[in-house]
Amino acid sequence: MTRSVWKGPFADACLFKRKKIRWKIWSRRSCIFPQFVGCYAEIHNGKGFVALKITEEMVGHKFGEFASTRKTSFLGKKASPSKTKIKPIRKVR
């Protein structure tokens, strides 16, 4: 469900108090405003931070859209035994 038009876009108050060019953001639900353009942000994805430079095309979107919280699966990319190099076992004296 989207936010009501009469309420306007949401952004945490702490985002406006910052004077730094680079900052860490935990509020993924906050909207990107034009005054953030050109700044660098590190968005929390639940485990770590994802670095991001804010551009004009991102205005109106939310910070959480640019930091994925899901891991990609690598199930189909297992190496076959014939292509892997097997190292000989060295005996330790």
Secondary structure, DSSP 8 states (H G I E B T S, - for coil): ----TTT-----THHHH---SEEEE--TT-B--GGGTT-EEEEE-SSSEEEEE--GGGTTSBGGGGS--S----TT----TTTS---------
